[in-house]
Amino acid sequence: MPAVLDSMPRVGENRESNWVNRLFNREGYTPEYQELKFTLHRKLLDRINLEALSSMAGERVRAEIRAAVAKLVEEEKTPLSLVEKDRVIEEILDEVFGLGPLEPLLQDPTVSDILVTGPKLVYVERGGKLYRTPVEFKDDSHLLRIIEKVVSRVGRRVDESSPLVDARLPDGSRVNAAIPPVAVDGPLLSIRRFGRHALKGEDLVAKLALTEGMLELLKACVKARLNILICGGTGAGKTTLLNALSSYIPEDERIVTIEDAAELRLQQTHVARMETRPANVEGVGAIHIRQLVINALRMRPDRIIVGEVRSEEALDMLQAMNTGHDGSLTTIHANNPRDGLGRLEVMVGMANANMGVRSIRQQISSAVDLFIQVARQSDGSRRITHITEVVGMEQDVITLQDVFLFEKTGISESGKVLGRFRATGIRPKFYERLRSCGIILPMQMFQTVVEIS
């Protein structure tokens, strides 16, 4: 049996209370058991009237189908213990109502990513670490059926002519799937999950992602309408930080959000959300982020928040920042603030605006006020490693100035990353802008060092 997750917590009551046992007590998951389960599932679909059940309330539907499954189990000649009968009933219900074998993982609030690398290889990320689980699908067809169930719910499709798809689950989890011929060894499925409640800045301080002083500075920057770019790699916590910072936007401002897959969870009331759309079966009708950014400018926004800039929409985002839409926020994939600048240059160049390098850099330096770098450490923790101000231009070079840094100093015997958050001692150029907005921060804030042990 493969290595499995360590001490996953129990959650919920009744149906959910035994999901840990269902997940890990899998010694009886023989090929014969799997075949029995799918035989019962097929018989269930032949016997029940889905159209009639669709008019019933959710709990009543589940009760009706549970009774039908229990009757099918009793009719089977295969000897099953009471525990096995209960288990097969629950798993068939998961197939009907949920995502089959993945349901136990979806019930665990500590799982942040579910990564299906094949029907027999399912991994999860918990606490920044990857673990292999004993969860398995019967075969490629079983996995493909689950993928089709996910994408059909949001009106999208996946087949040989369209083998890549992005979607989301009802709880907001982001889903990406790839099937053959793009996926060489069989269907691939990735689910990026989000906590039931968006983390606040104070939660990030408690998790040692930043210090209280750094949070106060970032909170002031958001309130003073600085334009902020959050940089980081995949899974570094960019969206989590973006959600946390957006909570400091005043309630009386109109916010327009633009995303590939809607996952931002803003707390304000006046939020206009837009999401891209893929092409239809004929290959037309796609709506891209750039079109949405341009459209957002006609919607009288106080702030524009783009989930991630990754292409030519960077030019429109910069122009929006430069034309009265201060306080905008977005994320970008980059290893450090200087790399973020380089990526912005490349993406603006993709817009075919015939702008020279100097003109592009002038646009960036006048639009962006602050870079925040987030990174996932080797122990799985996420930390803000740079708070970096864009100072301006010196000849043809954009000048950056670090305000706060995280410096790694070592690793403990338990594998925990040790380090310190250090203020560079430089008062940022935007400090006067904060003061003009009535925000007074203590000068000693820019002299602090906080050890992480």
DOMIMI-59538 format. One line per field, with one value per residue (C-alpha): residue number from 1; residue in three letters; chain; x, y, z. Coordinates in Angstrom, 3 decimals. Each point is the difference from the previous one (the first is absolute). Layout:
# residues N
n NUM,...
res ALA,...
chain A,...
x X,...
y Y,...
z Z,...
# end
This chain:
# residues 453
n 1,2,3,4,5,6,7,8,9,10,11,12,13,14,15,16,17,18,19,20,21,22,23,24,25,26,27,28,29,30,31,32,33,34,35,36,37,38,39,40,41,42,43,44,45,46,47,48,49,50,51,52,53,54,55,56,57,58,59,60,61,62,63,64,65,66,67,68,69,70,71,72,73,74,75,76,77,78,79,80,81,82,83,84,85,86,87,88,89,90,91,92,93,94,95,96,97,98,99,100,101,102,103,104,105,106,107,108,109,110,111,112,113,114,115,116,117,118,119,120,121,122,123,124,125,126,127,128,129,130,131,132,133,134,135,136,137,138,139,140,141,142,143,144,145,146,147,148,149,150,151,152,153,154,155,156,157,158,159,160,161,162,163,164,165,166,167,168,169,170,171,172,173,174,175,176,177,178,179,180,181,182,183,184,185,186,187,188,189,190,191,192,193,194,195,196,197,198,199,200,201,202,203,204,205,206,207,208,209,210,211,212,213,214,215,216,217,218,219,220,221,222,223,224,225,226,227,228,229,230,231,232,233,234,235,236,237,238,239,240,241,242,243,244,245,246,247,248,249,250,251,252,253,254,255,256,257,258,259,260,261,262,263,264,265,266,267,268,269,270,271,272,273,274,275,276,277,278,279,280,281,282,283,284,285,286,287,288,289,290,291,292,293,294,295,296,297,298,299,300,301,302,303,304,305,306,307,308,309,310,311,312,313,314,315,316,317,318,319,320,321,322,323,324,325,326,327,328,329,330,331,332,333,334,335,336,337,338,339,340,341,342,343,344,345,346,347,348,349,350,351,352,353,354,355,356,357,358,359,360,361,362,363,364,365,366,367,368,369,370,371,372,373,374,375,376,377,378,379,380,381,382,383,384,385,386,387,388,389,390,391,392,393,394,395,396,397,398,399,400,401,402,403,404,405,406,407,408,409,410,411,412,413,414,415,416,417,418,419,420,421,422,423,424,425,426,427,428,429,430,431,432,433,434,435,436,437,438,439,440,441,442,443,444,445,446,447,448,449,450,451,452,453
res MET,PRO,ALA,VAL,LEU,ASP,SER,MET,PRO,ARG,VAL,GLY,GLU,ASN,ARG,GLU,SER,ASN,TRP,VAL,ASN,ARG,LEU,PHE,ASN,ARG,GLU,GLY,TYR,THR,PRO,GLU,TYR,GLN,GLU,LEU,LYS,PHE,THR,LEU,HIS,ARG,LYS,LEU,LEU,ASP,ARG,ILE,ASN,LEU,GLU,ALA,LEU,SER,SER,MET,ALA,GLY,GLU,ARG,VAL,ARG,ALA,GLU,ILE,ARG,ALA,ALA,VAL,ALA,LYS,LEU,VAL,GLU,GLU,GLU,LYS,THR,PRO,LEU,SER,LEU,VAL,GLU,LYS,ASP,ARG,VAL,ILE,GLU,GLU,ILE,LEU,ASP,GLU,VAL,PHE,GLY,LEU,GLY,PRO,LEU,GLU,PRO,LEU,LEU,GLN,ASP,PRO,THR,VAL,SER,ASP,ILE,LEU,VAL,THR,GLY,PRO,LYS,LEU,VAL,TYR,VAL,GLU,ARG,GLY,GLY,LYS,LEU,TYR,ARG,THR,PRO,VAL,GLU,PHE,LYS,ASP,ASP,SER,HIS,LEU,LEU,ARG,ILE,ILE,GLU,LYS,VAL,VAL,SER,ARG,VAL,GLY,ARG,ARG,VAL,ASP,GLU,SER,SER,PRO,LEU,VAL,ASP,ALA,ARG,LEU,PRO,ASP,GLY,SER,ARG,VAL,ASN,ALA,ALA,ILE,PRO,PRO,VAL,ALA,VAL,ASP,GLY,PRO,LEU,LEU,SER,ILE,ARG,ARG,PHE,GLY,ARG,HIS,ALA,LEU,LYS,GLY,GLU,ASP,LEU,VAL,ALA,LYS,LEU,ALA,LEU,THR,GLU,GLY,MET,LEU,GLU,LEU,LEU,LYS,ALA,CYS,VAL,LYS,ALA,ARG,LEU,ASN,ILE,LEU,ILE,CYS,GLY,GLY,THR,GLY,ALA,GLY,LYS,THR,THR,LEU,LEU,ASN,ALA,LEU,SER,SER,TYR,ILE,PRO,GLU,ASP,GLU,ARG,ILE,VAL,THR,ILE,GLU,ASP,ALA,ALA,GLU,LEU,ARG,LEU,GLN,GLN,THR,HIS,VAL,ALA,ARG,MET,GLU,THR,ARG,PRO,ALA,ASN,VAL,GLU,GLY,VAL,GLY,ALA,ILE,HIS,ILE,ARG,GLN,LEU,VAL,ILE,ASN,ALA,LEU,ARG,MET,ARG,PRO,ASP,ARG,ILE,ILE,VAL,GLY,GLU,VAL,ARG,SER,GLU,GLU,ALA,LEU,ASP,MET,LEU,GLN,ALA,MET,ASN,THR,GLY,HIS,ASP,GLY,SER,LEU,THR,THR,ILE,HIS,ALA,ASN,ASN,PRO,ARG,ASP,GLY,LEU,GLY,ARG,LEU,GLU,VAL,MET,VAL,GLY,MET,ALA,ASN,ALA,ASN,MET,GLY,VAL,ARG,SER,ILE,ARG,GLN,GLN,ILE,SER,SER,ALA,VAL,ASP,LEU,PHE,ILE,GLN,VAL,ALA,ARG,GLN,SER,ASP,GLY,SER,ARG,ARG,ILE,THR,HIS,ILE,THR,GLU,VAL,VAL,GLY,MET,GLU,GLN,ASP,VAL,ILE,THR,LEU,GLN,ASP,VAL,PHE,LEU,PHE,GLU,LYS,THR,GLY,ILE,SER,GLU,SER,GLY,LYS,VAL,LEU,GLY,ARG,PHE,ARG,ALA,THR,GLY,ILE,ARG,PRO,LYS,PHE,TYR,GLU,ARG,LEU,ARG,SER,CYS,GLY,ILE,ILE,LEU,PRO,MET,GLN,MET,PHE,GLN,THR,VAL,VAL,GLU,ILE,SER
chain A,A,A,A,A,A,A,A,A,A,A,A,A,A,A,A,A,A,A,A,A,A,A,A,A,A,A,A,A,A,A,A,A,A,A,A,A,A,A,A,A,A,A,A,A,A,A,A,A,A,A,A,A,A,A,A,A,A,A,A,A,A,A,A,A,A,A,A,A,A,A,A,A,A,A,A,A,A,A,A,A,A,A,A,A,A,A,A,A,A,A,A,A,A,A,A,A,A,A,A,A,A,A,A,A,A,A,A,A,A,A,A,A,A,A,A,A,A,A,A,A,A,A,A,A,A,A,A,A,A,A,A,A,A,A,A,A,A,A,A,A,A,A,A,A,A,A,A,A,A,A,A,A,A,A,A,A,A,A,A,A,A,A,A,A,A,A,A,A,A,A,A,A,A,A,A,A,A,A,A,A,A,A,A,A,A,A,A,A,A,A,A,A,A,A,A,A,A,A,A,A,A,A,A,A,A,A,A,A,A,A,A,A,A,A,A,A,A,A,A,A,A,A,A,A,A,A,A,A,A,A,A,A,A,A,A,A,A,A,A,A,A,A,A,A,A,A,A,A,A,A,A,A,A,A,A,A,A,A,A,A,A,A,A,A,A,A,A,A,A,A,A,A,A,A,A,A,A,A,A,A,A,A,A,A,A,A,A,A,A,A,A,A,A,A,A,A,A,A,A,A,A,A,A,A,A,A,A,A,A,A,A,A,A,A,A,A,A,A,A,A,A,A,A,A,A,A,A,A,A,A,A,A,A,A,A,A,A,A,A,A,A,A,A,A,A,A,A,A,A,A,A,A,A,A,A,A,A,A,A,A,A,A,A,A,A,A,A,A,A,A,A,A,A,A,A,A,A,A,A,A,A,A,A,A,A,A,A,A,A,A,A,A,A,A,A,A,A,A,A,A,A,A,A,A,A,A,A,A,A,A,A,A,A,A,A,A,A,A,A,A,A,A,A,A,A,A,A,A,A,A,A,A,A,A,A,A,A,A,A,A,A,A,A,A,A,A,A,A,A,A,A,A
x 0.000,1.473,0.996,-3.039,-0.826,1.005,-2.688,-2.762,-2.601,-3.575,-2.609,-3.766,-2.588,-2.152,0.818,3.284,1.142,1.374,1.672,3.495,-0.681,-1.436,3.125,2.621,-1.595,0.342,1.524,-3.278,0.125,0.692,-0.763,-3.040,-1.274,0.516,-1.834,-2.877,-0.279,-0.173,-2.455,-2.287,0.452,-1.035,-3.034,-0.973,0.079,-2.144,-2.545,-0.513,-1.971,2.321,-2.629,-2.473,2.616,1.086,-3.233,0.668,1.919,3.687,-0.193,-3.021,1.791,2.977,-2.248,-1.822,3.217,1.545,-3.030,0.306,3.716,-0.621,-2.598,2.441,2.677,-2.435,-0.793,3.660,1.211,3.480,0.407,0.697,0.401,-2.037,3.062,0.564,-3.661,0.065,3.220,-1.221,-3.256,1.890,2.364,-2.798,-1.688,3.300,-0.043,-3.563,0.164,3.685,3.394,0.237,3.274,0.988,-2.882,1.878,2.823,-2.451,-1.435,3.381,0.430,3.782,0.501,0.969,0.711,-1.202,2.214,-1.110,2.932,-1.854,-2.747,2.354,2.037,-1.762,1.993,-1.044,1.734,-0.421,1.979,2.104,1.104,-1.009,-1.243,-1.102,-3.428,-1.460,-2.891,-0.410,-2.323,-0.973,1.564,0.465,-3.665,-1.070,2.293,-1.159,-3.639,0.727,1.766,-2.971,-2.340,2.001,0.223,-3.602,-1.225,1.472,-1.047,3.401,1.167,3.033,0.677,2.689,-0.618,0.128,2.254,0.811,-2.559,-0.199,-3.072,-1.022,-1.964,-3.096,2.163,2.283,2.851,1.921,0.234,2.360,-0.236,1.940,-0.941,1.580,1.441,1.522,0.367,2.308,-0.626,-3.696,-2.262,1.497,-1.975,1.088,-2.242,1.155,-2.118,-0.630,-0.876,-3.608,0.898,2.458,3.058,0.322,3.205,0.047,-0.198,3.060,1.879,-0.929,1.340,3.283,-0.487,0.870,0.346,-2.554,2.069,0.051,-3.748,-0.567,2.100,-1.884,-3.341,1.014,1.103,-3.374,-1.921,2.223,-0.792,3.473,0.125,1.286,1.321,0.317,2.711,0.638,0.102,-2.811,-1.543,2.008,-3.100,-0.507,-3.786,-0.214,1.968,-2.024,-3.219,1.424,1.175,-3.259,-1.837,1.547,-1.659,-2.682,-3.568,-1.179,2.180,-1.104,2.266,0.157,1.727,1.237,1.108,0.580,-1.866,-1.888,1.692,0.387,-2.229,-0.369,-1.883,-1.340,-3.564,0.621,2.015,-0.513,1.511,0.967,1.465,1.551,-1.756,1.567,-0.855,-3.076,-0.129,0.573,3.086,-1.520,-1.530,2.970,0.199,3.529,1.278,1.098,-3.559,-1.289,2.599,-1.004,-3.673,0.654,1.147,-3.544,-1.568,1.010,2.344,1.763,2.361,0.783,1.244,1.347,0.496,3.158,1.607,1.744,-0.154,-0.759,-2.630,2.961,0.069,-3.656,0.468,2.943,-1.926,-2.913,2.365,1.395,-3.378,-1.670,-0.647,2.411,-0.144,-0.119,1.351,1.100,2.334,2.759,2.204,3.563,2.874,0.802,-1.044,2.693,-1.182,-3.539,1.086,1.545,-3.154,-2.129,2.206,-0.385,-3.773,-0.437,2.082,-2.490,-2.705,1.615,-0.272,3.267,1.411,3.727,1.640,0.434,-3.679,-1.077,2.196,-1.340,-3.525,0.935,1.903,-2.795,-2.767,1.323,0.772,0.765,1.082,-0.725,1.859,-1.439,1.781,-0.608,2.834,1.472,-2.066,-3.223,-0.480,-0.795,1.719,0.231,3.658,0.038,-1.976,1.606,-0.766,0.234,1.960,0.090,2.289,3.750,0.784,-1.448,-0.140,-2.889,1.261,-1.262,0.452,-0.557,-1.946,-0.338,1.755,-0.218,3.476,0.321,2.602,-0.251,-2.164,-0.826,0.406,-3.705,0.356,-1.538,1.387,1.648,0.509,-0.890,-2.134,2.218,-0.830,2.704,0.019,-1.112,-3.062,-1.962,-0.629,-3.769,0.126,-0.933,-2.934,-1.221,0.289,-1.953,-2.803,0.038,1.854,2.885,2.286,2.724,3.469,1.433,-2.044,2.702,2.737,-1.470,1.359,-2.252,1.564,-1.925,1.023
y 0.000,3.414,2.584,2.010,3.289,0.603,0.363,1.629,1.508,-1.176,2.545,0.215,-2.381,-2.901,-0.654,1.948,-1.333,-3.274,1.317,-0.443,-3.669,-0.303,1.533,-1.973,-3.338,-1.066,-3.460,-1.423,2.069,-3.014,-0.087,-2.126,2.694,2.724,-2.062,-0.605,3.722,0.893,-2.784,1.374,3.521,-1.094,-1.852,3.085,2.190,-2.556,-0.171,3.585,2.723,3.013,2.310,-0.809,0.428,3.387,1.552,-1.069,1.898,-0.835,-1.971,-1.959,-0.939,-1.270,-2.020,-1.549,-0.972,-1.314,-2.267,-1.189,-0.755,-1.840,-2.169,-0.791,-0.968,-2.363,-1.634,-0.745,-3.495,1.272,-0.316,3.383,0.990,2.865,2.278,-0.951,0.543,3.452,0.811,-1.065,1.943,3.183,-0.375,-0.512,3.123,1.816,-1.158,1.252,3.305,0.868,-0.705,-3.666,-1.027,3.643,0.802,-0.927,2.353,2.794,-0.334,0.746,3.769,-0.391,-1.236,2.900,-1.918,-3.318,-1.265,-3.015,-1.238,-3.098,-2.327,-1.638,3.070,2.661,2.549,2.835,3.040,0.707,2.664,0.626,-3.651,-2.647,-3.410,-3.024,-1.320,-3.506,1.412,-1.712,0.064,-3.211,0.966,2.876,-0.106,0.439,3.007,1.495,-0.344,1.994,2.698,0.234,0.356,2.975,1.901,-0.660,1.754,3.297,-0.361,-0.969,-3.070,-2.222,-2.375,-0.792,3.257,1.994,-2.020,2.824,1.590,2.341,-0.095,0.400,-1.987,1.381,0.826,2.188,-2.499,0.441,-3.012,-0.687,-3.139,-1.410,-3.121,-1.919,0.731,2.884,-2.137,-2.786,-2.597,0.621,2.711,2.532,1.947,2.782,1.648,3.147,0.383,3.028,0.177,0.393,3.465,2.348,0.667,3.493,1.960,-0.904,-3.688,0.388,1.666,-2.933,-2.383,1.995,0.997,3.584,2.192,2.336,2.971,-1.265,-0.521,3.547,1.332,-2.029,0.960,3.676,-0.474,-1.461,2.791,2.641,-1.523,-1.149,-2.301,-3.368,-3.057,-3.273,-2.290,-3.662,-3.523,-2.521,-0.742,2.711,1.703,2.887,-0.284,-0.464,3.214,1.831,-0.993,1.153,3.384,0.643,-0.123,3.398,1.728,2.374,-1.249,3.085,-0.701,-1.819,-2.960,-1.869,-3.404,-1.835,-3.635,-3.053,-2.122,1.877,-0.739,3.380,0.409,3.683,1.027,3.311,0.401,2.020,-2.517,-0.588,-3.377,-1.029,-3.251,-1.036,-2.436,-2.674,-0.463,-2.042,-3.185,1.981,1.614,3.470,2.097,0.050,2.958,0.797,1.963,2.884,0.509,-0.041,2.534,2.354,-0.528,0.599,3.542,0.735,-1.216,2.953,-2.003,1.500,-2.949,-2.768,-3.334,-2.492,-3.508,-0.447,1.790,-2.410,1.486,3.132,1.194,1.309,3.093,0.802,-0.572,2.431,2.589,-0.309,0.570,3.050,1.548,0.484,-3.543,0.068,-2.725,-2.837,-3.414,-3.034,-2.999,-1.211,-3.087,1.052,-1.096,3.485,3.631,0.581,-3.071,1.356,3.156,-2.072,-2.052,3.139,1.358,-3.208,-0.089,3.641,-0.767,-2.771,2.653,1.118,3.652,0.902,1.406,0.223,-1.499,3.398,0.875,-3.318,0.555,3.514,-1.415,-2.573,2.406,2.560,-2.591,-2.499,1.176,-3.210,-3.589,-2.643,-3.291,-3.151,-3.341,-3.513,-1.195,-3.511,-0.865,0.927,3.357,3.114,3.282,3.493,0.253,3.511,3.189,2.088,3.535,1.202,3.240,1.218,0.069,0.575,0.431,-3.192,-2.084,-0.287,0.508,-2.288,0.397,-2.777,1.075,-3.394,-3.311,-3.532,-1.496,-3.750,-0.903,-3.788,-3.064,-1.547,-3.700,-0.467,1.551,3.352,2.996,2.543,3.623,3.591,2.783,3.034,3.591,1.476,3.281,2.015,2.184,-0.657,2.788,-0.589,0.821,3.600,-1.217,-1.976,3.095,2.082,-2.568,0.447,-3.264,0.467,-2.995,-0.035,0.491,-2.784,-2.409,0.287,-1.052,-3.265,-3.564,-2.935,-3.441,-3.133,-3.067
z 0.000,-0.939,2.586,1.055,1.658,3.572,2.675,-1.996,2.346,0.287,-0.995,0.134,1.365,-1.240,-3.665,0.130,3.371,-1.384,-3.132,1.435,0.573,-3.501,-1.438,1.850,0.756,-3.601,0.389,-1.298,-3.179,-2.180,-3.734,0.881,2.386,-2.601,-2.618,2.402,0.691,-3.674,-0.717,2.690,-1.365,-3.490,1.348,1.981,-3.114,-1.837,2.801,1.245,-1.767,0.037,-1.500,2.748,2.699,-1.363,1.262,3.606,2.667,0.341,3.246,-1.193,-3.236,1.958,2.297,-2.981,-1.729,3.232,0.408,-3.615,0.432,3.274,-1.744,-2.825,2.540,1.731,-3.348,-0.683,0.737,0.902,3.778,1.599,3.627,1.423,-0.233,-3.637,-0.839,1.556,-1.812,-3.434,0.474,0.908,-2.935,-2.490,1.389,-0.546,-3.622,-0.486,1.874,0.151,-1.495,0.902,1.684,0.481,2.352,3.233,-1.021,-0.817,3.498,1.606,0.561,0.392,-3.583,-2.268,-3.233,-1.408,-2.814,-2.043,-2.091,-1.168,1.216,2.510,1.032,2.078,2.015,2.279,1.422,3.690,1.806,-3.087,-0.279,-2.550,1.149,-1.944,0.980,-0.341,-2.059,-3.375,-2.986,-1.719,-3.339,-2.449,-0.983,3.622,0.425,-3.303,1.089,3.175,-2.055,-2.358,2.965,1.293,-3.278,-1.048,3.152,-1.177,-3.628,-1.346,-1.863,-0.213,-2.894,-2.566,-1.857,3.258,2.333,2.460,2.281,2.994,2.216,3.610,2.544,1.772,3.058,-2.158,-0.351,-3.238,-2.314,-2.899,-2.109,-2.923,-1.933,-2.901,-2.470,1.989,3.134,-1.152,2.727,0.631,1.457,2.438,2.580,2.361,2.588,1.793,3.106,2.159,3.668,1.036,1.248,-1.687,2.161,1.401,0.484,3.684,-0.917,-2.218,2.876,2.246,-2.652,-0.058,-3.632,0.993,3.077,1.551,-1.160,-3.586,0.118,1.277,-2.868,-2.627,1.515,-0.253,-3.622,-0.968,1.754,-1.633,-3.425,-1.005,-3.031,1.193,-1.858,1.915,-1.380,0.690,-1.352,-0.321,3.385,1.748,1.397,-2.437,-0.111,3.771,0.536,-2.648,1.786,3.340,-1.309,-1.838,3.330,0.842,-2.946,1.368,-0.202,-1.925,-3.066,-3.159,-0.773,-3.305,0.064,-3.088,0.084,-2.155,2.529,2.707,3.328,1.708,3.037,0.757,3.112,-1.345,-1.274,-3.161,-2.034,-3.736,-0.931,-3.534,-1.245,-3.320,-2.321,-2.220,-3.661,-0.903,-2.066,-3.208,1.531,0.290,2.748,2.369,2.398,1.180,2.988,-2.220,-1.239,3.564,1.179,-2.810,0.825,3.699,-0.773,-1.227,3.235,2.182,2.266,3.000,-0.008,-2.469,1.297,-2.545,1.371,-2.065,-2.940,-2.328,-3.488,-2.026,2.502,2.037,-2.256,0.631,3.725,0.092,-1.998,2.410,2.923,-1.777,-0.798,3.345,1.192,2.920,2.601,-2.512,0.940,-1.991,0.113,-2.285,-0.145,0.801,2.248,1.322,-0.612,-2.614,-1.911,0.330,-1.792,-2.782,-0.419,-0.152,-2.777,-2.000,0.469,-1.015,-3.078,-0.873,-0.464,-3.301,0.990,-1.779,3.215,0.565,3.082,1.630,-0.544,1.498,3.043,0.441,-0.024,2.649,2.251,-0.004,0.480,2.560,3.522,1.857,-0.581,2.642,-0.424,1.580,0.034,1.252,2.225,0.080,3.102,-1.807,1.727,-2.056,0.742,-1.423,-0.980,-1.516,0.346,-2.722,-1.101,-3.592,0.407,-3.612,-3.035,-0.148,-3.671,-1.556,3.183,2.466,3.539,2.750,3.744,2.553,3.080,1.741,-0.627,1.336,0.460,0.405,2.628,0.175,0.563,3.356,0.792,-0.663,-3.473,0.878,-1.880,2.308,-0.880,0.714,-1.382,-0.323,-0.806,-2.219,1.948,-3.025,0.239,-3.199,-2.464,0.287,3.748,-0.762,-2.064,3.007,2.194,-2.508,0.358,3.774,0.674,2.449,0.512,2.674,-1.461,2.189,-2.121,-2.663,2.463,1.341,-0.114,0.950,0.454,-1.052,1.996
# end
